[in-house]
Amino acid sequence: IASAGLCAIPGLPASGGAVAALRDAGGDLSAHRSRLLTPALVRQAAVIVALASTHRDQIRENHPDAGQRLFLLRSFDAAAAVHDRDIDDPVGAGAAAYRLCRERITAAIPGLVEFLTTLS
């Protein structure tokens, strides 16, 4: 599992808000460093998961070979409404936005794990 961004400045740590939101849930982002999504990462990925439809669309446009391997994370959350599948980037917002982001990501993980176990 790897993390990469479309506009990331490589090598930066996670934002303070993200670190705090994950720490509050027992997680640790201290070792995380940002990196760009590259053509090599796209080629190597069995599955590519985007948080927002704008990100998914940009990945699809820049990396047409992503094709059927590209998903929105909240599509794995059965409770997420079809019209509300984006997870907004909380950068620049307050702690509540980071918590909401964490909660939405957390809710989708069981479905994503279930999907990943079906891959051969």
GROMACS elastic network, one bead per residue, 0.5 to 0.9 nm:
[ bonds ]
;  ai    aj funct       b0    kb
    1    45     6  0.88498   500
    2    41     6  0.88507   500
    2    45     6  0.89339   500
    3    32     6  0.89068   500
    3    33     6  0.88667   500
    3    34     6  0.75329   500
    3    35     6  0.73714   500
    3    36     6  0.86677   500
    3    37     6  0.82199   500
    4     8     6  0.74599   500
    4    34     6  0.65204   500
    4    35     6  0.50610   500
    4    36     6  0.51216   500
    4    38     6  0.82845   500
    4    41     6  0.85361   500
    5     8     6  0.50223   500
    5     9     6  0.85364   500
    5    34     6  0.71953   500
    5    35     6  0.61844   500
    5    37     6  0.53885   500
    5    55     6  0.89558   500
    6    35     6  0.86189   500
    6    36     6  0.58515   500
    6    37     6  0.57404   500
    6    38     6  0.86725   500
    6    55     6  0.74548   500
    6    58     6  0.82602   500
    6    59     6  0.79663   500
    7    35     6  0.87483   500
    7    36     6  0.66992   500
    7    37     6  0.84146   500
    8    11     6  0.86705   500
    8    12     6  0.82931   500
    8    34     6  0.60820   500
    8    35     6  0.57810   500
    8    36     6  0.53849   500
    8    37     6  0.82982   500
    9    12     6  0.64162   500
    9    34     6  0.64609   500
    9    35     6  0.64735   500
    9    36     6  0.71035   500
   10    33     6  0.71637   500
   10    36     6  0.62728   500
   11    32     6  0.86188   500
   11    34     6  0.50520   500
   11    35     6  0.62572   500
   12    15     6  0.85673   500
   12    32     6  0.81013   500
   12    33     6  0.51093   500
   12    34     6  0.51932   500
   12    35     6  0.80072   500
   13    16     6  0.86608   500
   13    29     6  0.81713   500
   13    30     6  0.72468   500
   13    31     6  0.74927   500
   13    32     6  0.57255   500
   13    34     6  0.63762   500
   14    17     6  0.81731   500
   14    18     6  0.62457   500
   14    19     6  0.63350   500
   14    29     6  0.67077   500
   14    30     6  0.74951   500
   14    31     6  0.86439   500
   14    32     6  0.61579   500
   14    33     6  0.65142   500
   14    34     6  0.71995   500
   15    18     6  0.52646   500
   15    19     6  0.62492   500
   15    20     6  0.86507   500
   15    91     6  0.75623   500
   16    19     6  0.50620   500
   16    20     6  0.60953   500
   16    21     6  0.85573   500
   17    20     6  0.51702   500
   17    21     6  0.60891   500
   17    22     6  0.86156   500
   17    90     6  0.82538   500
   17    91     6  0.77604   500
   17    92     6  0.88480   500
   17    93     6  0.85489   500
   17    94     6  0.75109   500
   17    95     6  0.62059   500
   17    97     6  0.89353   500
   17    98     6  0.62181   500
   17    99     6  0.88095   500
   18    21     6  0.51298   500
   18    22     6  0.61599   500
   18    23     6  0.83834   500
   18    29     6  0.78604   500
   18    90     6  0.83539   500
   18    91     6  0.84721   500
   18    95     6  0.85678   500
   18    98     6  0.61265   500
   18    99     6  0.83849   500
   18   101     6  0.89792   500
   18   102     6  0.82404   500
   19    22     6  0.54114   500
   19    23     6  0.59726   500
   19    24     6  0.86018   500
   19    27     6  0.82780   500
   19    28     6  0.69239   500
   19    29     6  0.55883   500
   19    30     6  0.72265   500
   20    24     6  0.60806   500
   20    25     6  0.87629   500
   20    28     6  0.88493   500
   20    29     6  0.88780   500
   20    95     6  0.82195   500
   20    98     6  0.84994   500
   21    24     6  0.52679   500
   21    25     6  0.67665   500
   21    27     6  0.84622   500
   21    95     6  0.72651   500
   21    96     6  0.88701   500
   21    98     6  0.59794   500
   21    99     6  0.56078   500
   21   101     6  0.88650   500
   21   102     6  0.68242   500
   22    25     6  0.51436   500
   22    26     6  0.63585   500
   22    28     6  0.63621   500
   22    29     6  0.71647   500
   22    98     6  0.87854   500
   22    99     6  0.82256   500
   22   102     6  0.70591   500
   23    28     6  0.57026   500
   23    29     6  0.77858   500
   24    27     6  0.72630   500
   24    99     6  0.89961   500
   25   102     6  0.87617   500
   28    31     6  0.77174   500
   28    32     6  0.86806   500
   29    32     6  0.52899   500
   29    33     6  0.87440   500
   30    33     6  0.84482   500
   35    38     6  0.88215   500
   37    40     6  0.82453   500
   37    41     6  0.63041   500
   37    42     6  0.72053   500
   37    59     6  0.87839   500
   38    41     6  0.52189   500
   38    42     6  0.63785   500
   38    43     6  0.87130   500
   39    42     6  0.50619   500
   39    43     6  0.61677   500
   39    44     6  0.86624   500
   39    62     6  0.87592   500
   39    63     6  0.70121   500
   40    43     6  0.51107   500
   40    44     6  0.62063   500
   40    45     6  0.86685   500
   41    44     6  0.51250   500
   41    45     6  0.60918   500
   42    45     6  0.53106   500
   42    46     6  0.84578   500
   42    47     6  0.87101   500
   42    48     6  0.74234   500
   42    63     6  0.73652   500
   42    65     6  0.79415   500
   42    66     6  0.64819   500
   43    46     6  0.81988   500
   43    65     6  0.76275   500
   43    66     6  0.75664   500
   45    48     6  0.63327   500
   45    66     6  0.85872   500
   45    69     6  0.80171   500
   46    69     6  0.64972   500
   46   119     6  0.88043   500
   47    66     6  0.84621   500
   47    68     6  0.85037   500
   47    70     6  0.62141   500
   47    71     6  0.77057   500
   47   116     6  0.83418   500
   48    56     6  0.89806   500
   48    66     6  0.74654   500
   48    69     6  0.57218   500
   48    71     6  0.62678   500
   48    72     6  0.85407   500
   49    56     6  0.79103   500
   49    69     6  0.82129   500
   49    70     6  0.58819   500
   49    72     6  0.55560   500
   49    73     6  0.56150   500
   50    53     6  0.72511   500
   50    54     6  0.87584   500
   50    55     6  0.60277   500
   50    56     6  0.54537   500
   50    59     6  0.85173   500
   50    70     6  0.74367   500
   50    71     6  0.61688   500
   50    73     6  0.58992   500
   50    74     6  0.89113   500
   50    86     6  0.88209   500
   50    87     6  0.89480   500
   51    54     6  0.86829   500
   51    55     6  0.69577   500
   51    56     6  0.76676   500
   51    71     6  0.86674   500
   51    72     6  0.57339   500
   51    73     6  0.55453   500
   51    74     6  0.73608   500
   51    85     6  0.82650   500
   51    86     6  0.59789   500
   51    87     6  0.52207   500
   51    88     6  0.74496   500
   51    89     6  0.82713   500
   51   105     6  0.84169   500
   52    55     6  0.52341   500
   52    56     6  0.63231   500
   52    57     6  0.86724   500
   52    72     6  0.65581   500
   52    73     6  0.80543   500
   52    74     6  0.87814   500
   52    85     6  0.73155   500
   52    87     6  0.55111   500
   52    88     6  0.67234   500
   52    89     6  0.83609   500
   53    57     6  0.59694   500
   53    58     6  0.84424   500
   53    72     6  0.68177   500
   53    85     6  0.77809   500
   53    86     6  0.60846   500
   53    87     6  0.87514   500
   54    57     6  0.51020   500
   54    58     6  0.61309   500
   54    59     6  0.85845   500
   54    86     6  0.85960   500
   55    58     6  0.50718   500
   55    59     6  0.60955   500
   55    60     6  0.84857   500
   55    72     6  0.89597   500
   56    59     6  0.51419   500
   56    60     6  0.60972   500
   56    61     6  0.85911   500
   56    70     6  0.71190   500
   56    71     6  0.71967   500
   56    72     6  0.69150   500
   57    61     6  0.61062   500
   57    62     6  0.86039   500
   58    61     6  0.50215   500
   58    62     6  0.60478   500
   58    63     6  0.81856   500
   59    62     6  0.51829   500
   59    63     6  0.55219   500
   59    64     6  0.76377   500
   59    66     6  0.75121   500
   59    70     6  0.83217   500
   60    63     6  0.52138   500
   60    64     6  0.51371   500
   60    65     6  0.77779   500
   60    66     6  0.63520   500
   60    67     6  0.69165   500
   60    70     6  0.78029   500
   61    64     6  0.58951   500
   62    65     6  0.89121   500
   63    66     6  0.56670   500
   63    67     6  0.81553   500
   64    67     6  0.59780   500
   65    68     6  0.85129   500
   65    69     6  0.87229   500
   66    69     6  0.55797   500
   66    70     6  0.58944   500
   67    70     6  0.60415   500
   68    71     6  0.79477   500
   71    74     6  0.86004   500
   71    75     6  0.71512   500
   71    76     6  0.87284   500
   72    75     6  0.54161   500
   72    76     6  0.77201   500
   72    85     6  0.71501   500
   72    86     6  0.74993   500
   73    76     6  0.58808   500
   73    77     6  0.76170   500
   73    85     6  0.77834   500
   73    86     6  0.81513   500
   73    87     6  0.82513   500
   73   104     6  0.89408   500
   73   105     6  0.72962   500
   73   108     6  0.63352   500
   73   109     6  0.80469   500
   73   112     6  0.74570   500
   74    77     6  0.50122   500
   74    78     6  0.80673   500
   74    79     6  0.88467   500
   74    80     6  0.64103   500
   74    81     6  0.88689   500
   74    82     6  0.89304   500
   74    84     6  0.84522   500
   74    85     6  0.51401   500
   74    86     6  0.68824   500
   74    87     6  0.75638   500
   74   104     6  0.73113   500
   74   105     6  0.73637   500
   74   107     6  0.80510   500
   74   108     6  0.55203   500
   74   109     6  0.87452   500
   74   111     6  0.89780   500
   74   112     6  0.89027   500
   75    78     6  0.71904   500
   75    80     6  0.73087   500
   75    81     6  0.88793   500
   75    82     6  0.77657   500
   75    85     6  0.64565   500
   75   108     6  0.75654   500
   75   111     6  0.85005   500
   75   112     6  0.86269   500
   76    79     6  0.89053   500
   76    80     6  0.83757   500
   76   107     6  0.85378   500
   76   108     6  0.52024   500
   76   109     6  0.73021   500
   76   110     6  0.77760   500
   76   112     6  0.53908   500
   76   113     6  0.88847   500
   76   114     6  0.88634   500
   76   115     6  0.79983   500
   77    80     6  0.54681   500
   77    81     6  0.87856   500
   77    85     6  0.87557   500
   77   104     6  0.83949   500
   77   105     6  0.88723   500
   77   107     6  0.60853   500
   77   109     6  0.76260   500
   77   110     6  0.78755   500
   77   111     6  0.59671   500
   77   112     6  0.80134   500
   78    81     6  0.79278   500
   78   107     6  0.88835   500
   78   108     6  0.79376   500
   78   111     6  0.76876   500
   79   107     6  0.84004   500
   79   108     6  0.88897   500
   80    83     6  0.83452   500
   80    84     6  0.65506   500
   80    85     6  0.62943   500
   80   104     6  0.86786   500
   80   107     6  0.88680   500
   80   108     6  0.86271   500
   81    84     6  0.51225   500
   81    85     6  0.65146   500
   82    85     6  0.59989   500
   83    86     6  0.85342   500
   84    87     6  0.84189   500
   87    90     6  0.87560   500
   87   100     6  0.86459   500
   87   101     6  0.62517   500
   87   104     6  0.69634   500
   87   105     6  0.78187   500
   88    91     6  0.89596   500
   88    97     6  0.83584   500
   88   101     6  0.69521   500
   89    92     6  0.86409   500
   89    93     6  0.86547   500
   89    97     6  0.83665   500
   89    98     6  0.83396   500
   89   101     6  0.75242   500
   90    93     6  0.53006   500
   90    94     6  0.75312   500
   90    95     6  0.85434   500
   90    96     6  0.88734   500
   90    97     6  0.53904   500
   90    98     6  0.54839   500
   90    99     6  0.89635   500
   90   100     6  0.86558   500
   90   101     6  0.69638   500
   91    94     6  0.82507   500
   91    97     6  0.85136   500
   91    98     6  0.80232   500
   93    96     6  0.79172   500
   93    97     6  0.59987   500
   93    98     6  0.75484   500
   94    97     6  0.56041   500
   94    98     6  0.68228   500
   95    98     6  0.51154   500
   95    99     6  0.62023   500
   95   100     6  0.86628   500
   96    99     6  0.50355   500
   96   100     6  0.61509   500
   96   101     6  0.85707   500
   97   100     6  0.50957   500
   97   101     6  0.61661   500
   97   102     6  0.86053   500
   98   101     6  0.50398   500
   98   102     6  0.61412   500
   98   103     6  0.85829   500
   99   103     6  0.60684   500
   99   104     6  0.85923   500
  100   103     6  0.50268   500
  100   104     6  0.61355   500
  100   105     6  0.85465   500
  101   104     6  0.52379   500
  101   105     6  0.61760   500
  101   106     6  0.85079   500
  102   105     6  0.51948   500
  102   106     6  0.59812   500
  102   107     6  0.85473   500
  103   106     6  0.50445   500
  103   107     6  0.60731   500
  103   108     6  0.87531   500
  104   107     6  0.51608   500
  104   108     6  0.64827   500
  104   109     6  0.89463   500
  105   108     6  0.53664   500
  105   109     6  0.64550   500
  106   109     6  0.53826   500
  106   110     6  0.78970   500
  107   110     6  0.69639   500
  107   111     6  0.81855   500
  108   111     6  0.56275   500
  108   112     6  0.62776   500
  108   113     6  0.87777   500
  109   113     6  0.60152   500
  109   114     6  0.84926   500
  110   113     6  0.51359   500
  110   114     6  0.61501   500
  110   115     6  0.86323   500
  111   114     6  0.50201   500
  111   115     6  0.61699   500
  111   116     6  0.86033   500
  112   115     6  0.50347   500
  112   116     6  0.61121   500
  112   117     6  0.86646   500
  113   116     6  0.50203   500
  113   117     6  0.62429   500
  113   118     6  0.89041   500
  114   117     6  0.52988   500
  114   118     6  0.68385   500
  115   118     6  0.53844   500
  115   119     6  0.71249   500
  116   119     6  0.54432   500
  116   120     6  0.86775   500
  117   120     6  0.77803   500
